[in-house]
Amino acid sequence: MRLYYIFGIPILLYIFNLTALPSYSKEPWEFFALHAFDHLDNLDKQAEPAYQCGVSVIYACGVGVQGYIGIPPEDEWEKAKNDAQQYAQYAKSLGIPVVLGYLCSTSIVGLKNFDKNFPAELKNRLSTPPSEWLQQDIDGKPLPSWYGGEYNPACMNNPDWQIYQKYMVKTQLELGLDGIFFDNPTVHPQGCYCPHCMQKFANFLQSNGEKINDASLPTLRNLAKTRSAEFKKFRCTIARDFFSEMRTYAKQINPKALITANNSLNSPEVIYSQCHSYGYNIKEMSKSQDFVVIEDMYSTPRRTSKGATIECSPTYDLVNSIIGKKTLVAVTIADGNYHTPPNMTNLAIFEAFTRNTNYMLWPTWKESQRQRMIQTIGSFVKWLKQHSPEIESATRKYDVLLYFPFEEWINSQNCKELSIARELTKANIQYAITSEENFHEFFPKASIVIASNPNFIPPTYTHPIVELCANENKVFIDGSNQLFFTKLKKHLNNPILKLTADETVRAIVKETQNKVFIMLYNLNIERLSSYEEKITPAKDIDLYIKIPAPTIEKVIFSTPDKEMEVSNYEITHAHNVQPYLKIHIAELTLTGIIKIMLHSSKPSVDKT
């Protein structure tokens, strides 16, 4: 969650001589689309450097500052709206197809004067003052904000708060913004027990077949206290339902309006615990968003000065498995610093790309570094976009299927599957992750299945997962066993990919009917400062990729700096084993793509 500096932010006015705003932007969703926040602290309106880096979606302030502090006097309000409209128009004139506005889902700053300048059309629709919109503790007292100061947390279930938020949504859409990014959809750790939440909690219990005999407020509050697990589950639906309400309303104004939010995940380890503390349940919230944004504060891929390797790809795989077909967008930073050196940014973009995830920049660079950042990132993104259409149609190959029953969050704050995925990633084992909803799609194709508990029973099945595997002659690996990796290696005699390389090298295999792609990246880059970095290239990489032989037409190795045909590959044979194609890469600076072109008359790479 990000704290915006509200007071003292200069409202910069840009006067542009532009044609009328188009009715709606074209939808940008390709396999690879770069996103960007265009504001940080006192620097905003960074559409131009964002565009020069290849960004398709920017997250602007819109009138989000006013959303925090209430509507200003009429002349200031009109000026703020005009400024937001002019900026959106300017960004689109550059070639950025989507410009989103900003709203905070919960924050009221300056409660006493918050509604002082509300227009009559808004006031007439409200039945209570803002002081009654706040999240409440179990005794009905207003809860203090986690930010302190003049902040107060509004309840997303409060009808009048929703009316105010809809007014701000409507204002921004009518200014030409294409949707809203909702920040901080936070349920207070000690709440919320307001009458609206209690009534919805009763409805939640009834929808699950429970009978409520006494629906009085004291009784419901006591029920929330005694039924803590059910109350936690209910809290995780509050933001989801709020987004649903906002999204339905927004699409009445603009059928193509986009609604997304900060789904938090400030570090990978909190994927379960943030459900318990702040009601940030990514799976539930994703149901009411057009795409899903996570903001990681530490996991920019890199190697630390102490030699530790940091990466975010296991997190991407876990989150993608629980959000269905929604697009995942991620921003990762290092050590809580919003500015990341250029090549490290490129590595983060590529890491996300290999996991079907779009990356988000923070192009709020100081002027002395701006051109260098733009040149390095822009040329990299151009290279990646040249390859993305082919890779979009490719299927990720896997030897191992990891079962991720996300609903287990209610029983633990520790996600064991994260540790397992990290081990698989580190070893360059090709794997896929399946959640409860799509287990039935992945299971028939899997030969090796890992779960953190052999007694998990996937939905639509009646037997534990260990029995399902035994009945189907599949290998089951108990991921909770400390020796699970040793057992797994025994069953991976002929994996899709064998890799001999530095421990910082990662490889992902995808294929189409007549092409195989190996995406390589090197994590050996150290962050020295906000703009400086140290890269140690990986040398003498040997890859063995399982292929149908003899089908090789051509092998290409492409990096952001050059593209070359690989002619010194070898095909190795072993008794009763499918042949492997051996490729040697002398040096990998940071990122590269190997493209193996097969004769179309032959079958594609076999997973087995």
C-alpha positions as CSV (number, residue, x, y, z in Angstrom):
1,M,0.0,0.0,0.0
2,R,1.3,3.4,-0.9
3,L,0.9,6.6,1.1
4,Y,0.4,9.7,-1.1
5,Y,1.7,13.1,-0.2
6,I,-1.5,15.1,-0.4
7,F,-0.9,18.4,1.1
8,G,1.7,20.5,-0.7
9,I,1.5,18.6,-4.0
10,P,1.5,21.3,-6.7
11,I,-1.3,21.0,-9.2
12,L,0.5,21.6,-12.4
13,L,-1.6,22.9,-15.3
14,Y,-0.7,22.0,-18.8
15,I,-2.3,24.0,-21.7
16,F,-2.5,21.9,-24.8
17,N,-4.0,22.7,-28.2
18,L,-5.5,19.3,-29.0
19,T,-8.4,17.9,-30.8
20,A,-11.4,16.5,-29.0
21,L,-10.9,13.4,-26.9
22,P,-11.8,10.1,-28.6
23,S,-15.0,8.5,-27.2
24,Y,-13.2,5.4,-25.8
25,S,-9.6,4.2,-26.1
26,K,-8.8,1.0,-27.9
27,E,-8.4,-1.9,-25.6
28,P,-4.6,-2.6,-25.2
29,W,-4.7,-6.2,-24.1
30,E,-2.0,-8.0,-26.0
31,F,0.1,-10.7,-24.5
32,F,2.7,-8.1,-23.6
33,A,1.6,-4.6,-22.5
34,L,3.8,-2.4,-20.4
35,H,2.1,-0.3,-17.6
36,A,3.3,2.7,-15.6
37,F,2.5,4.8,-12.6
38,D,3.1,8.3,-13.8
39,H,3.4,10.0,-10.4
40,L,5.4,9.7,-7.2
41,D,5.5,12.1,-4.3
42,N,5.7,15.6,-5.9
43,L,6.5,14.4,-9.4
44,D,3.6,13.6,-11.7
45,K,2.4,13.7,-15.3
46,Q,5.2,11.5,-16.6
47,A,3.3,10.4,-19.7
48,E,6.1,11.3,-22.1
49,P,8.9,9.2,-20.6
50,A,6.3,6.4,-20.1
51,Y,5.4,6.5,-23.8
52,Q,9.0,6.6,-24.9
53,C,9.6,3.4,-22.9
54,G,6.8,1.6,-24.7
55,V,4.0,1.9,-22.1
56,S,0.4,1.1,-23.2
57,V,-1.4,1.8,-19.9
58,I,-0.6,4.7,-17.5
59,Y,-2.0,5.2,-14.0
60,A,-2.6,9.0,-13.6
61,C,-3.8,11.0,-10.6
62,G,-7.0,12.1,-12.4
63,V,-8.8,13.9,-9.5
64,G,-7.6,11.3,-7.0
65,V,-6.0,13.9,-4.7
66,Q,-9.4,15.5,-4.4
67,G,-10.8,12.1,-3.7
68,Y,-8.8,11.9,-0.5
69,I,-9.5,15.4,0.9
70,G,-13.0,16.0,-0.4
71,I,-14.1,18.3,-3.2
72,P,-12.4,21.8,-3.2
73,P,-14.2,25.1,-3.8
74,E,-15.9,25.3,-7.2
75,D,-13.2,27.3,-9.0
76,E,-10.5,24.9,-7.8
77,W,-12.6,21.9,-8.6
78,E,-13.1,23.0,-12.2
79,K,-9.4,23.8,-12.5
80,A,-8.5,20.3,-11.2
81,K,-11.0,18.6,-13.6
82,N,-9.7,20.6,-16.5
83,D,-6.1,19.7,-15.7
84,A,-7.0,16.0,-15.5
85,Q,-8.8,16.1,-18.8
86,Q,-6.1,18.0,-20.6
87,Y,-3.5,15.6,-19.3
88,A,-5.5,12.5,-20.4
89,Q,-5.8,14.1,-23.8
90,Y,-2.1,14.8,-24.0
91,A,-1.2,11.3,-23.0
92,K,-3.4,9.8,-25.7
93,S,-2.1,12.2,-28.3
94,L,1.4,10.7,-27.6
95,G,0.0,7.3,-28.4
96,I,-0.8,5.8,-25.0
97,P,-4.1,4.1,-25.6
98,V,-5.3,3.8,-21.9
99,V,-5.2,6.4,-19.2
100,L,-6.6,5.4,-15.8
101,G,-7.7,7.6,-13.0
102,Y,-7.0,7.1,-9.3
103,L,-9.2,6.7,-6.2
104,C,-8.5,5.5,-2.7
105,S,-10.9,2.8,-1.7
106,T,-11.0,3.8,2.0
107,S,-9.2,7.0,2.9
108,I,-10.8,10.2,4.1
109,V,-8.2,12.9,4.9
110,G,-9.5,15.9,7.0
111,L,-12.8,14.5,8.2
112,K,-14.1,17.7,9.6
113,N,-14.2,19.6,6.3
114,F,-14.4,16.6,4.0
115,D,-17.9,17.4,2.7
116,K,-17.7,21.2,3.0
117,N,-17.7,21.8,-0.7
118,F,-19.8,18.9,-1.9
119,P,-22.1,20.1,-4.7
120,A,-25.9,20.0,-4.1
121,E,-26.4,17.1,-6.6
122,L,-24.1,15.0,-4.4
123,K,-25.3,16.3,-1.0
124,N,-28.9,15.5,-1.9
125,R,-28.1,11.9,-2.4
126,L,-26.4,11.4,1.0
127,S,-28.3,10.5,4.2
128,T,-25.4,10.7,6.7
129,P,-22.3,12.8,7.3
130,P,-18.8,11.5,6.5
131,S,-18.2,10.9,10.3
132,E,-20.6,8.0,10.0
133,W,-18.9,6.5,7.0
134,L,-16.0,5.1,9.0
135,Q,-14.9,1.6,9.8
136,Q,-15.9,0.6,13.3
137,D,-14.5,-1.6,16.1
138,I,-16.6,-4.2,17.8
139,D,-18.0,-1.6,20.2
140,G,-19.1,0.6,17.3
141,K,-16.4,3.2,17.7
142,P,-14.5,4.7,14.7
143,L,-11.2,2.9,14.0
144,P,-8.0,5.0,13.6
145,S,-6.2,4.8,10.2
146,W,-3.1,2.6,9.9
147,Y,-1.6,5.8,8.4
148,G,-2.2,8.0,11.4
149,G,-2.5,11.8,11.2
150,E,-5.6,13.2,9.4
151,Y,-6.4,9.9,7.8
152,N,-9.7,8.1,8.6
153,P,-10.6,4.7,7.1
154,A,-14.0,4.7,5.4
155,C,-16.0,1.4,5.2
156,M,-16.4,0.1,1.6
157,N,-19.8,-1.3,2.6
158,N,-21.2,2.1,3.7
159,P,-23.9,3.2,1.1
160,D,-23.0,6.9,1.4
161,W,-19.3,6.3,0.9
162,Q,-20.2,4.3,-2.2
163,I,-22.3,7.2,-3.5
164,Y,-19.4,9.5,-3.0
165,Q,-17.0,7.1,-4.7
166,K,-19.4,6.7,-7.7
167,Y,-19.6,10.4,-8.0
168,M,-15.8,10.5,-8.3
169,V,-15.8,7.6,-10.7
170,K,-18.4,9.3,-12.9
171,T,-16.4,12.6,-12.8
172,Q,-13.2,10.9,-14.1
173,L,-14.8,8.8,-16.8
174,E,-16.6,11.9,-18.1
175,L,-13.2,13.7,-18.3
176,G,-12.0,11.0,-20.7
177,L,-10.2,8.7,-18.4
178,D,-10.6,5.0,-19.3
179,G,-11.1,3.6,-15.9
180,I,-10.1,3.7,-12.3
181,F,-7.3,2.2,-10.2
182,F,-8.5,1.8,-6.7
183,D,-5.8,2.0,-4.1
184,N,-5.8,0.6,-0.5
185,P,-9.0,-1.5,-0.5
186,T,-8.2,-2.2,3.1
187,V,-10.3,-3.7,5.9
188,H,-9.1,-2.6,9.2
189,P,-7.4,-5.5,11.2
190,Q,-9.8,-4.7,14.1
191,G,-13.0,-4.3,11.9
192,C,-15.2,-3.6,10.4
193,Y,-18.2,-4.1,12.7
194,C,-20.4,-1.2,11.4
195,P,-24.1,-1.9,11.0
196,H,-23.7,-2.3,7.2
197,C,-20.9,-4.9,7.6
198,M,-22.9,-6.7,10.2
199,Q,-25.9,-7.0,8.0
200,K,-23.8,-8.2,5.2
201,F,-22.1,-10.7,7.5
202,A,-25.5,-12.1,8.4
203,N,-26.3,-12.4,4.7
204,F,-23.0,-14.1,4.1
205,L,-23.8,-16.7,6.8
206,Q,-27.3,-17.2,5.4
207,S,-26.0,-17.7,1.9
208,N,-23.9,-20.6,3.3
209,G,-27.0,-22.3,4.7
210,E,-27.0,-20.9,8.3
211,K,-30.1,-19.6,10.0
212,I,-29.9,-16.2,11.8
213,N,-32.6,-16.1,14.5
214,D,-31.5,-12.8,16.0
215,A,-30.3,-10.1,13.6
216,S,-29.8,-7.4,16.2
217,L,-26.5,-5.4,16.0
218,P,-25.1,-6.6,19.4
219,T,-25.9,-10.2,18.5
220,L,-24.3,-10.0,15.1
221,R,-21.2,-8.4,16.5
222,N,-20.9,-11.1,19.1
223,L,-21.5,-13.7,16.3
224,A,-18.6,-12.1,14.4
225,K,-16.4,-12.5,17.4
226,T,-17.3,-16.1,18.1
227,R,-17.3,-17.2,14.5
228,S,-13.9,-15.8,13.7
229,A,-13.1,-18.0,10.7
230,E,-16.4,-17.2,9.0
231,F,-15.9,-13.5,9.8
232,K,-12.4,-13.6,8.2
233,K,-13.9,-15.1,5.1
234,F,-16.6,-12.5,5.0
235,R,-14.0,-9.7,5.4
236,C,-12.3,-11.0,2.3
237,T,-15.5,-10.3,0.3
238,I,-15.8,-6.7,1.2
239,A,-13.4,-5.3,-1.3
240,R,-14.7,-7.7,-4.0
241,D,-18.2,-6.5,-3.6
242,F,-17.1,-2.9,-3.5
243,F,-15.3,-3.3,-6.8
244,S,-18.3,-5.1,-8.3
245,E,-20.5,-2.2,-7.3
246,M,-18.1,0.4,-8.8
247,R,-17.4,-1.7,-11.9
248,T,-21.1,-2.2,-12.7
249,Y,-21.7,1.6,-12.3
250,A,-18.6,2.5,-14.4
251,K,-19.7,0.3,-17.3
252,Q,-23.1,2.1,-17.3
253,I,-21.2,5.2,-18.1
254,N,-18.6,3.7,-20.4
255,P,-19.1,0.0,-21.4
256,K,-15.4,-0.3,-21.9
257,A,-14.4,1.2,-18.6
258,L,-11.6,-0.7,-16.8
259,I,-11.6,-1.3,-13.0
260,T,-8.5,-2.5,-11.2
261,A,-7.0,-2.1,-7.8
262,N,-4.0,-2.5,-5.6
263,N,-4.1,-6.1,-4.5
264,S,-1.1,-5.5,-2.3
265,L,1.2,-8.5,-1.9
266,N,4.0,-6.3,-0.6
267,S,6.1,-9.4,-0.2
268,P,5.5,-12.9,-1.5
269,E,5.3,-14.3,2.0
270,V,2.1,-12.4,2.8
271,I,-0.1,-14.1,0.1
272,Y,-2.0,-15.9,2.9
273,S,-1.4,-13.6,5.9
274,Q,-2.8,-10.4,4.2
275,C,-6.1,-12.2,4.0
276,H,-6.1,-12.5,7.7
277,S,-4.9,-9.0,8.5
278,Y,-6.3,-6.6,5.9
279,G,-8.8,-8.6,4.0
280,Y,-6.6,-8.6,0.9
281,N,-7.8,-11.8,-0.7
282,I,-6.5,-11.7,-4.3
283,K,-8.6,-14.5,-5.5
284,E,-11.8,-12.9,-4.3
285,M,-10.9,-9.4,-5.4
286,S,-9.9,-10.5,-8.8
287,K,-13.5,-11.6,-9.5
288,S,-14.6,-8.0,-9.8
289,Q,-11.6,-6.5,-11.6
290,D,-10.8,-6.3,-15.3
291,F,-7.1,-7.1,-14.5
292,V,-5.2,-7.6,-11.3
293,V,-2.4,-5.4,-10.0
294,I,0.1,-6.5,-7.3
295,E,2.7,-4.2,-5.8
296,D,5.8,-5.9,-4.4
297,M,8.1,-3.8,-2.4
298,Y,11.2,-6.0,-2.3
299,S,11.4,-8.7,-5.0
300,T,12.9,-7.0,-8.0
301,P,15.0,-9.8,-9.5
302,R,18.6,-9.5,-8.6
303,R,21.5,-10.8,-6.6
304,T,22.3,-9.0,-3.3
305,S,25.8,-7.9,-2.2
306,K,25.7,-10.8,0.2
307,G,25.1,-13.3,-2.6
308,A,21.4,-14.0,-2.0
309,T,19.2,-14.4,-5.1
310,I,15.9,-12.7,-5.2
311,E,13.1,-13.4,-7.7
312,C,9.4,-12.9,-8.1
313,S,8.6,-15.6,-10.7
314,P,7.2,-18.2,-8.3
315,T,4.8,-15.5,-7.0
316,Y,3.6,-14.8,-10.5
317,D,2.9,-18.4,-11.1
318,L,0.9,-18.7,-7.8
319,V,-1.2,-15.6,-8.4
320,N,-1.9,-16.4,-12.1
321,S,-3.3,-19.8,-11.0
322,I,-6.0,-18.2,-8.8
323,I,-7.2,-15.3,-11.0
324,G,-8.5,-17.3,-13.9
325,K,-7.9,-15.7,-17.2
326,K,-7.5,-12.2,-15.9
327,T,-4.3,-10.4,-16.8
328,L,-1.8,-10.1,-14.0
329,V,0.2,-6.8,-13.8
330,A,3.0,-6.4,-11.3
331,V,5.4,-3.8,-10.1
332,T,8.4,-4.9,-8.1
333,I,10.9,-2.7,-6.4
334,A,14.1,-3.3,-4.4
335,D,14.5,-2.5,-0.8
336,G,11.5,-0.2,-0.7
337,N,13.0,2.2,-3.3
338,Y,10.7,3.1,-6.1
339,H,13.5,3.8,-8.5
340,T,15.2,0.8,-10.1
341,P,18.3,0.9,-12.4
342,P,17.6,0.5,-16.1
343,N,18.9,-3.0,-16.8
344,M,17.5,-4.3,-13.5
345,T,14.1,-2.9,-14.7
346,N,14.5,-4.7,-18.0
347,L,15.2,-8.0,-16.2
348,A,12.1,-7.5,-14.1
349,I,10.1,-6.9,-17.3
350,F,11.4,-10.1,-18.8
351,E,11.0,-12.2,-15.7
352,A,7.3,-11.2,-15.6
353,F,6.9,-11.8,-19.3
354,T,8.1,-15.4,-19.0
355,R,5.3,-15.9,-16.5
356,N,2.5,-14.4,-18.5
357,T,2.6,-11.2,-16.4
358,N,2.7,-7.6,-17.5
359,Y,5.1,-5.3,-15.8
360,M,4.5,-1.9,-14.4
361,L,7.2,0.9,-14.4
362,W,7.6,3.9,-12.2
363,P,9.1,6.3,-14.8
364,T,9.4,9.1,-12.3
365,W,13.1,9.6,-12.8
366,K,15.2,12.7,-12.0
367,E,15.9,14.7,-15.0
368,S,19.7,13.9,-15.1
369,Q,18.9,10.2,-15.5
370,R,15.7,10.3,-17.6
371,Q,17.2,10.0,-21.1
372,R,19.5,7.1,-20.1
373,M,16.6,5.3,-18.5
374,I,14.3,5.8,-21.5
375,Q,17.0,4.7,-24.0
376,T,17.9,1.5,-22.1
377,I,14.3,0.5,-21.3
378,G,12.7,1.7,-24.5
379,S,15.1,-0.3,-26.8
380,F,14.6,-3.4,-24.6
381,V,10.8,-3.2,-24.7
382,K,11.0,-2.8,-28.5
383,W,13.0,-6.0,-28.8
384,L,10.7,-7.9,-26.5
385,K,7.6,-6.7,-28.4
386,Q,9.1,-8.1,-31.6
387,H,9.0,-11.6,-30.1
388,S,5.9,-11.4,-28.0
389,P,3.3,-12.2,-30.7
390,E,4.9,-15.6,-31.4
391,I,5.3,-16.4,-27.8
392,E,1.7,-15.4,-27.0
393,S,0.5,-18.5,-28.9
394,A,3.0,-20.8,-27.3
395,T,2.2,-23.3,-24.5
396,R,4.3,-23.5,-21.4
397,K,5.8,-27.0,-21.0
398,Y,6.0,-28.7,-17.7
399,D,7.3,-32.0,-16.1
400,V,5.7,-31.3,-12.7
401,L,2.3,-30.1,-11.6
402,L,2.1,-28.3,-8.2
403,Y,-1.3,-28.2,-6.6
404,F,-2.2,-24.9,-4.9
405,P,-5.4,-25.0,-2.8
406,F,-5.6,-21.3,-2.1
407,E,-8.6,-21.7,0.1
408,E,-6.3,-23.2,2.7
409,W,-5.4,-19.6,3.6
410,I,-8.0,-19.8,6.4
411,N,-6.1,-22.5,8.1
412,S,-2.6,-21.0,8.0
413,Q,-0.8,-17.7,7.4
414,N,2.2,-19.6,5.8
415,C,1.9,-20.6,2.1
416,K,3.9,-23.8,1.8
417,E,3.4,-23.8,-2.0
418,L,5.5,-20.7,-2.3
419,S,8.5,-22.5,-0.8
420,I,8.0,-25.5,-3.1
421,A,7.6,-23.2,-6.2
422,R,10.8,-21.4,-5.2
423,E,12.7,-24.7,-5.1
424,L,11.4,-25.8,-8.5
425,T,12.3,-22.4,-10.0
426,K,15.8,-22.4,-8.6
427,A,16.4,-25.9,-10.1
428,N,15.0,-24.9,-13.5
429,I,12.5,-27.7,-13.3
430,Q,9.7,-27.0,-15.7
431,Y,6.4,-26.9,-13.7
432,A,2.9,-25.6,-13.8
433,I,0.7,-24.6,-10.8
434,T,-3.0,-25.4,-10.6
435,S,-5.5,-24.1,-8.1
436,E,-8.7,-25.8,-7.0
437,E,-10.8,-24.4,-9.9
438,N,-8.7,-25.8,-12.7
439,F,-7.2,-28.9,-11.2
440,H,-9.5,-31.1,-13.3
441,E,-8.0,-29.5,-16.4
442,F,-4.3,-30.1,-15.5
443,F,-4.5,-33.4,-13.6
444,P,-5.1,-35.7,-16.6
445,K,-2.1,-34.4,-18.4
446,A,0.3,-34.5,-15.5
447,S,2.7,-37.4,-14.8
448,I,4.2,-36.0,-11.5
449,V,2.1,-34.1,-9.0
450,I,3.3,-32.3,-5.9
451,A,1.0,-31.1,-3.0
452,S,1.9,-29.8,0.4
453,N,-0.6,-32.2,2.0
454,P,-1.3,-35.7,0.6
455,N,-4.8,-35.5,2.1
456,F,-6.0,-32.5,0.1
457,I,-9.2,-33.4,-1.8
458,P,-9.6,-31.3,-4.9
459,P,-13.1,-30.0,-5.8
460,T,-15.3,-32.4,-7.8
461,Y,-13.2,-35.3,-6.5
462,T,-14.0,-37.6,-3.6
463,H,-10.6,-39.0,-2.8
464,P,-7.4,-37.4,-1.5
465,I,-4.9,-36.3,-4.0
466,V,-2.4,-39.0,-3.1
467,E,-5.0,-41.7,-3.9
468,L,-6.0,-39.9,-7.2
469,C,-2.4,-40.1,-8.3
470,A,-2.1,-43.8,-7.3
471,N,-5.3,-44.7,-9.2
472,E,-4.1,-43.0,-12.3
473,N,-0.5,-44.3,-12.2
474,K,0.9,-40.8,-11.5
475,V,3.8,-40.1,-9.3
476,F,2.8,-38.2,-6.1
477,I,5.4,-36.1,-4.2
478,D,4.6,-34.9,-0.7
479,G,5.9,-31.4,-0.7
480,S,5.8,-31.1,3.1
481,N,8.5,-33.8,3.3
482,Q,11.9,-32.2,3.7
483,L,13.3,-34.8,1.2
484,F,10.6,-34.1,-1.4
485,F,13.1,-32.6,-3.8
486,T,15.4,-35.7,-3.6
487,K,12.4,-37.9,-4.4
488,L,11.4,-35.6,-7.2
489,K,14.8,-35.8,-8.9
490,K,14.7,-39.6,-8.9
491,H,11.6,-39.4,-11.1
492,L,13.0,-36.8,-13.4
493,N,15.4,-38.9,-15.4
494,N,14.5,-37.4,-18.7
495,P,13.1,-33.9,-18.1
496,I,12.0,-31.5,-20.8
497,L,15.1,-29.3,-20.1
498,K,18.5,-30.0,-18.7
499,L,20.6,-27.0,-17.9
500,T,24.2,-26.6,-17.0
501,A,24.8,-23.0,-16.0
502,D,25.5,-20.6,-13.2
503,E,23.0,-20.9,-10.3
504,T,21.6,-17.4,-11.3
505,V,20.4,-18.6,-14.7
506,R,16.7,-19.4,-15.2
507,A,15.0,-21.0,-18.2
508,I,11.4,-21.4,-19.3
509,V,10.3,-23.6,-22.2
510,K,7.2,-22.9,-24.4
511,E,6.2,-24.3,-27.7
512,T,3.9,-24.1,-30.7
513,Q,3.3,-26.8,-33.3
514,N,6.5,-25.9,-35.2
515,K,8.5,-23.7,-32.8
516,V,10.1,-24.2,-29.4
517,F,11.1,-21.1,-27.3
518,I,13.5,-21.1,-24.4
519,M,13.5,-17.9,-22.5
520,L,16.7,-17.4,-20.6
521,Y,17.6,-14.8,-18.0
522,N,20.4,-14.2,-15.6
523,L,19.7,-12.9,-12.1
524,N,23.3,-11.9,-11.4
525,I,22.8,-8.2,-11.3
526,E,23.4,-6.1,-8.2
527,R,21.7,-2.9,-7.3
528,L,24.2,-0.2,-6.3
529,S,21.9,2.7,-6.1
530,S,18.6,4.0,-7.6
531,Y,20.2,4.3,-11.0
532,E,23.5,2.3,-10.8
533,E,23.9,-1.5,-11.1
534,K,26.6,-4.1,-11.6
535,I,26.0,-7.0,-14.1
536,T,28.0,-10.2,-14.0
537,P,27.2,-12.1,-17.3
538,A,26.6,-15.9,-17.2
539,K,29.1,-17.8,-19.3
540,D,29.3,-21.3,-20.9
541,I,25.6,-22.3,-20.7
542,D,24.7,-25.8,-22.0
543,L,21.0,-26.5,-22.6
544,Y,19.6,-29.9,-23.5
545,I,16.0,-29.7,-24.8
546,K,13.9,-32.8,-25.5
547,I,12.8,-32.8,-29.2
548,P,11.3,-35.1,-31.8
549,A,14.2,-35.9,-34.2
550,P,15.3,-35.2,-36.8
551,T,13.1,-32.1,-37.1
552,I,15.4,-29.1,-36.7
553,E,15.2,-26.5,-39.4
554,K,17.0,-23.6,-37.7
555,V,18.0,-22.4,-34.2
556,I,18.1,-18.6,-33.5
557,F,19.5,-16.9,-30.3
558,S,18.2,-13.4,-29.8
559,T,19.2,-10.8,-27.2
560,P,18.4,-7.1,-27.0
561,D,21.8,-6.4,-28.5
562,K,22.0,-9.0,-31.4
563,E,20.5,-12.0,-33.1
564,M,22.4,-14.9,-34.4
565,E,21.9,-18.3,-35.9
566,V,23.2,-21.1,-33.8
567,S,24.8,-23.7,-36.1
568,N,26.9,-25.7,-33.7
569,Y,24.0,-27.5,-32.0
570,E,24.1,-31.3,-31.5
571,I,21.4,-34.0,-31.3
572,T,22.1,-36.6,-28.7
573,H,20.5,-40.0,-28.5
574,A,20.1,-42.6,-25.8
575,H,18.5,-46.0,-25.7
576,N,14.7,-45.7,-25.3
577,V,14.9,-42.0,-24.6
578,Q,13.6,-39.2,-26.8
579,P,16.6,-37.3,-28.4
580,Y,17.9,-34.0,-26.9
581,L,19.0,-31.0,-28.8
582,K,22.2,-29.6,-27.2
583,I,22.8,-25.8,-27.5
584,H,25.8,-24.0,-26.1
585,I,25.5,-20.3,-25.2
586,A,28.9,-18.7,-24.7
587,E,27.6,-15.7,-22.7
588,L,24.3,-14.4,-21.5
589,T,24.4,-10.8,-20.2
590,L,20.9,-10.7,-18.8
591,T,18.1,-11.9,-21.1
592,G,17.8,-14.0,-24.3
593,I,15.4,-16.0,-26.3
594,I,16.3,-19.2,-28.1
595,K,13.9,-20.0,-31.0
596,I,14.1,-23.6,-32.4
597,M,12.2,-23.9,-35.7
598,L,10.9,-27.3,-36.5
599,H,9.8,-28.8,-39.8
600,S,6.0,-28.3,-39.7
601,S,5.3,-31.9,-40.9
602,K,6.7,-33.3,-37.7
603,P,5.0,-33.4,-34.3
604,S,5.8,-30.9,-31.6
605,V,7.9,-31.4,-28.5
606,D,6.6,-34.2,-26.4
607,K,6.0,-33.4,-22.7
608,T,6.6,-37.0,-21.5
